[in-house]
Amino acid sequence: MNEDQFSAMLAVIVPPIIEQITKNSNVDVDKAIASFYRSRLYQELSDEKSKLWHYSALTLYTMYQDELLTGSYDYPEEA
């Protein structure tokens, strides 16, 4: 996947995660975006080699919540 394709993939994956954050955390969109973009999960997601983009937005949101609560997250097992 080239860089443009990967950027397009992120543009599809990130908005539903932000929507879950705002829906479930009672924060506005700007705070949700800022918090997610500062997260370790986003740093890893933005690296194509991590392959985190294979996971659903809901799975990534759950991983983000784990990071907020515990400071880390586990990779879900492949089905």
Phi, psi and omega in degrees: 000131179277174186297321178295319179295319180293319177299320178295322178297315178298322180295338177271324185282318189292315183305318177294331176292315178300319179300318178296320180298312182293323181292320188258350185244359178056044173237155180283168186301316182299317179291322179297315180297312181299316181296315181295316181293338177273349186287154174296324179301314180296320179301320179286320178300323183284357174259110184306326183296339180291335181064015177296337181294351175287337183279156178289162178299322180294319177296316178295322176298317179298319177296320177298315179299318177300318179298317179297318185280325187240347183088359178208175177210157177255151174279129178295150177287144177290142180282000000 
